[in-house]
């Protein structure tokens, strides 16, 4: 497993921990705003995961396409489609 995958897995485990905390908070009927803060932590962790994966994609797949001169427009289109779904 590469260093990039280790970083992504680390971030996903952080997000999982935050999500587990949200579940426990709801089960314990904790104060709503505290739950919201924890859900924001989940969102932030997942956004960081997406950033790491995108960075890796750009450095590998997109770079390879640019260097080979093949499928450049397709790679750009793929990235744009991901952001349009947001």
C-alpha positions in Angstrom: 0.0 0.0 0.0 1.4 3.3 -1.0 1.9 6.4 1.1 -1.0 8.1 -0.5 -3.3 5.3 0.3 -2.1 5.4 3.9 -2.9 9.1 4.1 -6.4 8.5 2.7 -7.1 5.5 5.1 -5.9 7.6 8.0 -8.4 10.4 7.1 -11.2 7.9 6.6 -10.5 6.4 10.0 -10.7 9.9 11.5 -14.1 10.5 9.7 -15.3 7.1 10.9 -14.4 8.1 14.5 -16.3 11.4 14.1 -19.3 9.6 12.7 -19.3 7.0 15.5 -19.3 9.9 17.9 -22.3 11.5 16.2 -24.2 8.2 16.5 -23.4 7.9 20.2 -24.4 11.5 20.7 -27.8 10.9 19.1 -28.3 7.7 21.1 -27.5 9.7 24.3 -29.9 12.5 23.2 -27.1 15.1 23.4 -27.6 18.8 22.7 -28.4 19.4 19.1 -25.7 22.0 18.4 -23.0 19.8 19.8 -24.2 17.1 17.4 -24.1 19.6 14.5 -20.5 20.4 15.4 -19.6 16.8 15.3 -21.3 16.3 11.9 -19.3 19.2 10.6 -16.1 17.4 11.7 -17.3 14.4 9.7 -17.9 16.6 6.6 -14.5 18.2 7.0 -12.7 14.9 7.3 -14.5 13.6 4.2 -13.6 16.7 2.2 -10.0 16.2 3.1 -10.2 12.6 1.8 -11.6 13.9 -1.5 -8.8 16.5 -1.7 -6.2 13.8 -1.2 -7.7 11.5 -3.8 -8.1 14.3 -6.3 -4.5 15.4 -5.8 -3.3 11.8 -6.4 -5.5 11.5 -9.5 -4.1 14.7 -10.9 -0.5 13.6 -10.2 -1.0 10.2 -11.7 -3.8 9.6 -14.2 -4.0 13.1 -15.5 -0.2 13.6 -15.6 0.1 10.4 -17.6 -2.5 11.5 -20.1 -0.8 14.8 -20.5 2.6 13.3 -21.0 1.3 10.8 -23.5 -0.9 13.3 -25.2 -3.8 10.9 -25.0 -7.2 11.3 -23.5 -6.4 14.8 -22.0 -9.9 16.2 -22.8 -11.5 13.0 -21.3 -9.5 13.3 -18.1 -10.5 17.0 -17.7 -14.1 16.1 -18.4 -14.1 13.4 -15.7 -12.7 15.8 -13.1 -15.3 18.4 -14.0 -18.1 15.9 -13.8 -17.2 15.1 -10.2 -17.3 18.8 -9.3 -20.6 19.3 -11.1 -22.2 16.6 -8.9 -21.5 18.6 -5.7 
